[in-house]
Amino acid sequence: MLARVVNALLHALTNKTSRTLLVMLAALAIPFASPKLAALRVIRISRMQPREPAGAPESERGAEPATSAEVGEQALPSSENTPTINNSLSASSDSSLPDIDPRVRAALREIPIADPTGHALDAFVEHLARTERKEPGAITRILHYGDSTIASDYISGTARRRLQARFGDSGHGFILIANPWEWYFHNDVFHASSGEWNASRLAGPWASDGLYGLGGVSFSSYGGGVAWFGTATHGDFGRRVERFDIYYLEQPGGGELEFAIHGGPIEKISTRGDSKISRVYSVRTTDGESKLRLRAAGGGPVRVFGVALERDESGVVYDALGSHAAMAIYWQRQNRAHWREQLKLRDPALVILQYGTNESEASTFDAREYERALGELVDEVIEVTQGASVLLVAPLDRATYKEGKLAVHPLIVDLVTIQRRVALAHGAAFWNTFEAMGGEGAMIAWVHARPELGGADLTHPTPLGAEVLGNMMANAMIRALETQKPR
C-alpha cells in the first residue's frame, strides 16, 4: 500500500504539468534571492502589521483609511528623469502664454485669487513682498499638493519658472527619493534611482505607523538603494543649487546613509536614534551646477522621504507634491505629529491644495461629508504651519462620454462650488481653475483644440495645456501681491 502511494506521488511530481508549475514557481522565487533583483519581482510580499503601533496616543494617530487596502511596501523599479528627455516644457521661456488655438484663447478668463476674508493671503503676500525687496534670507516657500495633475510637474513647473524669473531662484525644491509612479517627474532637474527602494504611500500600500513624510510617500531600503539629484546643464531654469537637504527618519535600529557630491569624497550619516523623529541633513556645495549621489549603506533599515535642492539667495522655492490617485481626505492617514514635524521643517509661506479629480470618480459622493473633511484639512494646515496662507485650487473641467458623445462630467461643478464655500468658511483663499480654463465644457474644447490642450483621457491637460494653466495661476499670484501688498 505504502509503495503504491509513494509511486503515485513520484508520478505526480514528474509529469509535464507539475514540472511546468515547479519551473514557474522557481522563476518567481529567484528575484527574492537578492535585493538587487527587487525590480523583477512579480509578486509583492506585504509586511503585514497592525495599522497603528500598540499604545500610540490617540492624538498622534492618523485616521483609519476609508477603504480596505494593503499595509506594506511596494518594490520600485529603477528610474531616470533627465530634463532634455522627460520634460516637455521648453528649455527657455520668454513668453507668459504659449501659442494656442485662438478659439480656446478667447474663452480663457483671467480669474483673480478670491480672498473672502481679505486676510487669507497675508502670510504669502508678506513673504513675497520681502522677497521682491531682496531682503537677506527672504525666501518664499510654496508647497503645492495635488493629484496626478501635479505628480507630472507641468502646471507646477510652469508656475515655478514664472515666479522664480520674477522674484529670484532660491532652488528647485523638494523631490521624492524615487519614482513611486511611472509618470512622476520634476522639470528642470535631474533625478534618478536604482537598487532596492520600497515605497509606502497615502494611496496604498500603507505604512503601518502612518509616517509618509512631506510628499505622502515613505521610501525604505535595507541596503543598496541609490538615488541621484542634480541641476539642469542647459536652459534658463534649474541651473543652480547651493545645498541638498536630505529629509529622513531617525529611528531605532536605523542604518547608514552614504552621500557624495559629484567628484567629492564619500561621507556617511547614521539614521539610528531612540525614537522616530523627522530629520534634515544639509549637504553644501558651491553655488552652481552640481549633483548628489545618495545610497542606503546598510547597518539597518533606512527611511528617507526626499531631497530638496535649495539656495540661500532671496527668491522662491516651489515644491510640487502631487500624488497619483490622491484625494484631499487621504491626508487623514498621515500621523498627525509626524506631519506637523515635516511642515515645520519646510516652513512654507503658502500651501496649495489642488484636489477634486479623483473625488469626481467616487461611486457615491456625500457632499456634506466631503465639505466637512475638506474644511478640517484646511483648518489643520493653517494651525500646523502656524499661520501660512492656504490656497484651495479648483479641479480642472472634465469631460465624459454619454450616449457616444462628449459631455460635461457631472460632479465637477459641485466640487468647485463646495471648495469655494470651504475657502470662505475656513479662512483660505480660492483660485477657480475650472472658470479660468473656460468654465463648463472647457475640456471638450481643449481636447478638440489644435494643438491639443486636453489629453485623450478627457481629464488631464497636455503639457501645452498645463503650461497655459501654470502661467494663469502664476499671474493670479503676482496680481495678489500687486493688489494686497502695503503701499
Backbone hydrogen bonds, N-H to C=O, Kabsch-Sander energy under -0.5 kcal/mol:
donor,donor_aa,acceptor,acceptor_aa,energy
5,V,1,M,-2.0
6,V,2,L,-2.5
7,N,3,A,-2.4
8,A,4,R,-2.2
9,L,5,V,-2.3
10,L,6,V,-2.4
11,H,7,N,-2.1
12,A,8,A,-2.2
13,L,9,L,-2.0
14,T,10,L,-0.9
15,N,11,H,-0.9
19,R,15,N,-2.2
20,T,16,K,-2.1
21,L,17,T,-2.2
22,L,18,S,-2.6
23,V,19,R,-2.2
24,M,20,T,-2.3
25,L,21,L,-2.6
26,A,22,L,-2.2
27,A,23,V,-2.3
28,L,24,M,-2.2
29,A,25,L,-1.7
30,I,26,A,-1.5
32,F,29,A,-1.6
33,A,30,I,-2.3
34,S,31,P,-0.6
37,L,34,S,-1.6
38,A,35,P,-1.8
40,L,37,L,-1.8
41,R,38,A,-1.7
45,I,43,I,-0.6
46,S,44,R,-0.6
48,M,46,S,-1.4
56,A,53,P,-1.9
60,E,57,P,-1.6
61,R,58,E,-1.3
63,A,332,Q,-3.2
72,G,70,E,-0.6
72,G,206,W,-2.2
74,Q,199,A,-2.2
76,L,197,W,-2.7
79,S,193,S,-2.0
81,N,191,H,-2.4
82,T,80,E,-0.5
85,I,82,T,-2.0
86,N,82,T,-2.7
87,N,82,T,-0.7
87,N,83,P,-0.6
104,V,101,D,-0.5
105,R,101,D,-2.5
106,A,102,P,-2.1
107,A,103,R,-0.7
107,A,104,V,-0.9
108,L,104,V,-1.0
108,L,105,R,-0.7
109,R,436,A,-2.2
111,I,109,R,-1.8
114,A,430,F,-3.2
118,G,115,D,-1.0
122,D,119,H,-1.5
125,V,121,L,-3.0
126,E,122,D,-2.6
127,H,123,A,-2.2
128,L,124,F,-2.8
129,A,125,V,-2.6
130,R,126,E,-1.9
131,T,127,H,-2.3
132,E,128,L,-2.6
133,R,129,A,-1.7
134,K,131,T,-1.4
135,E,130,R,-2.1
138,A,135,E,-2.1
139,I,137,G,-1.6
140,T,138,A,-0.5
140,T,315,G,-2.7
141,R,139,I,-0.7
142,I,140,T,-0.5
142,I,317,V,-2.8
143,L,350,L,-2.5
144,H,142,I,-0.6
144,H,319,D,-2.9
145,Y,143,L,-0.8
145,Y,352,I,-2.9
146,G,321,L,-1.1
147,D,354,Q,-0.9
150,I,147,D,-2.0
151,A,147,D,-1.4
152,S,148,S,-1.2
153,D,151,A,-0.7
153,D,185,F,-1.4
154,Y,152,S,-2.8
155,I,149,T,-0.6
155,I,152,S,-0.5
158,T,154,Y,-2.3
159,A,155,I,-2.3
160,R,156,S,-2.7
161,R,157,G,-2.1
162,R,158,T,-2.4
163,L,159,A,-2.5
164,Q,160,R,-2.6
165,A,161,R,-2.5
166,R,162,R,-1.5
167,F,163,L,-3.0
168,G,164,Q,-1.8
170,S,168,G,-0.7
170,S,316,V,-1.7
173,G,309,L,-2.0
175,I,307,V,-2.0
177,I,305,F,-0.7
184,Y,181,W,-1.9
185,F,151,A,-1.5
189,V,186,H,-0.7
190,F,230,G,-2.9
191,H,81,N,-1.8
192,A,228,W,-1.8
193,S,79,S,-2.5
194,S,226,V,-2.2
197,W,195,G,-1.0
198,N,220,S,-2.4
199,A,74,Q,-2.4
200,S,218,S,-2.2
201,R,205,P,-2.8
202,L,216,G,-1.9
204,G,201,R,-1.8
206,W,70,E,-2.7
210,G,207,A,-1.0
212,Y,210,G,-0.7
216,G,213,G,-0.9
217,V,212,Y,-1.1
218,S,200,S,-2.8
219,F,304,V,-2.0
220,S,198,N,-2.5
221,S,302,V,-1.7
224,G,296,A,-2.8
226,V,194,S,-2.8
227,A,294,L,-2.8
228,W,192,A,-2.5
229,F,292,L,-2.1
230,G,190,F,-2.8
231,T,290,S,-2.1
232,A,188,D,-0.7
232,A,238,G,-2.9
236,D,91,A,-2.5
241,V,288,G,-1.8
242,E,310,E,-2.8
243,R,310,E,-1.8
244,F,283,V,-2.8
245,D,243,R,-0.6
245,D,308,A,-2.7
246,I,244,F,-0.7
246,I,281,Y,-3.2
247,Y,245,D,-0.6
247,Y,306,G,-2.8
248,Y,246,I,-0.6
248,Y,279,R,-2.1
249,L,303,R,-2.6
250,E,248,Y,-0.6
250,E,277,I,-2.9
251,Q,271,T,-2.6
254,G,251,Q,-2.0
255,G,301,P,-2.2
256,E,298,G,-2.7
257,L,269,I,-2.9
258,E,295,R,-3.3
259,F,267,E,-2.7
260,A,293,R,-1.8
262,H,291,K,-2.8
264,G,261,I,-3.5
267,E,259,F,-2.8
269,I,257,L,-2.4
271,T,255,G,-2.6
273,G,251,Q,-1.3
277,I,250,E,-2.1
277,I,275,S,-0.7
279,R,248,Y,-2.6
281,Y,246,I,-2.2
283,V,244,F,-2.7
284,R,282,S,-0.6
285,T,242,E,-2.1
288,G,241,V,-1.5
292,L,229,F,-3.3
293,R,260,A,-2.5
294,L,227,A,-3.2
295,R,258,E,-3.0
296,A,225,G,-2.7
297,A,256,E,-2.6
297,A,295,R,-0.7
302,V,221,S,-2.3
303,R,249,L,-0.5
304,V,219,F,-2.5
305,F,247,Y,-3.0
306,G,247,Y,-1.3
307,V,175,I,-2.4
308,A,245,D,-2.5
309,L,173,G,-2.2
310,E,243,R,-2.8
310,E,308,A,-0.6
311,R,170,S,-2.7
315,G,138,A,-1.0
316,V,168,G,-2.6
317,V,140,T,-2.2
318,Y,172,H,-0.6
319,D,142,I,-3.1
319,D,317,V,-0.5
320,A,318,Y,-0.6
321,L,144,H,-3.0
321,L,319,D,-0.7
322,G,150,I,-0.5
323,S,146,G,-1.8
326,A,323,S,-1.4
330,Y,327,M,-1.4
331,W,328,A,-1.6
332,Q,329,I,-2.1
333,R,330,Y,-2.2
334,Q,331,W,-0.9
335,N,210,G,-3.8
339,W,335,N,-2.6
340,R,336,R,-2.1
341,E,337,A,-2.0
342,Q,338,H,-2.5
343,L,339,W,-2.6
344,K,340,R,-2.2
345,L,341,E,-2.2
346,R,342,Q,-1.5
347,D,343,L,-2.2
349,A,141,R,-2.9
350,L,141,R,-1.6
351,V,389,S,-2.6
352,I,143,L,-3.5
352,I,350,L,-0.5
353,L,391,L,-2.5
354,Q,145,Y,-2.1
354,Q,352,I,-0.5
355,Y,353,L,-0.6
360,S,356,G,-1.7
361,E,358,N,-1.3
362,A,359,E,-1.6
366,D,364,T,-0.6
367,A,365,F,-0.9
370,Y,366,D,-2.5
371,E,367,A,-2.4
372,R,368,R,-2.3
373,A,369,E,-2.6
374,L,370,Y,-2.5
375,G,371,E,-2.0
376,E,372,R,-2.1
377,L,373,A,-1.9
378,V,374,L,-2.2
379,D,375,G,-2.4
380,E,376,E,-2.3
381,V,377,L,-2.4
382,I,378,V,-2.3
383,E,379,D,-2.3
384,V,380,E,-3.3
385,T,381,V,-2.3
386,Q,383,E,-1.0
387,G,382,I,-2.5
389,S,349,A,-2.1
391,L,351,V,-2.6
392,L,390,V,-0.5
392,L,429,A,-2.9
393,V,353,L,-2.4
393,V,391,L,-0.5
394,A,392,L,-0.5
394,A,431,W,-2.5
399,A,458,L,-2.2
400,T,407,A,-2.7
402,K,400,T,-0.5
402,K,405,K,-3.3
405,K,402,K,-1.4
407,A,400,T,-3.3
409,H,398,R,-2.1
412,I,409,H,-0.6
415,L,411,L,-2.3
416,V,412,I,-2.5
417,T,413,V,-2.1
418,I,414,D,-2.3
419,Q,415,L,-2.5
420,R,416,V,-2.2
421,R,417,T,-1.9
422,V,418,I,-2.6
423,A,419,Q,-2.3
424,L,420,R,-1.9
425,A,421,R,-2.0
426,H,422,V,-2.0
427,G,423,A,-0.7
428,A,423,A,-1.6
429,A,390,V,-2.9
430,F,114,A,-2.4
431,W,392,L,-2.5
433,T,431,W,-1.3
436,A,432,N,-2.4
437,M,433,T,-2.1
438,G,435,E,-1.4
439,G,434,F,-2.3
442,A,439,G,-2.3
445,A,441,G,-1.4
446,W,442,A,-2.6
447,V,443,M,-2.4
448,H,444,I,-1.7
449,A,445,A,-1.0
453,L,446,W,-2.5
454,G,446,W,-1.6
455,G,460,H,-3.4
458,L,455,G,-1.9
462,T,453,L,-2.0
466,A,462,T,-3.0
467,E,463,P,-1.9
468,V,464,L,-1.8
469,L,465,G,-2.1
470,G,466,A,-2.9
471,N,467,E,-2.1
472,M,468,V,-2.1
473,M,469,L,-2.5
474,A,470,G,-2.3
475,N,471,N,-2.5
476,A,472,M,-1.9
477,M,473,M,-1.9
478,I,474,A,-2.4
479,R,475,N,-2.5
480,A,476,A,-1.8
481,L,477,M,-1.6
482,E,478,I,-2.2
483,T,479,R,-2.1
484,Q,480,A,-1.7
485,K,481,L,-2.2
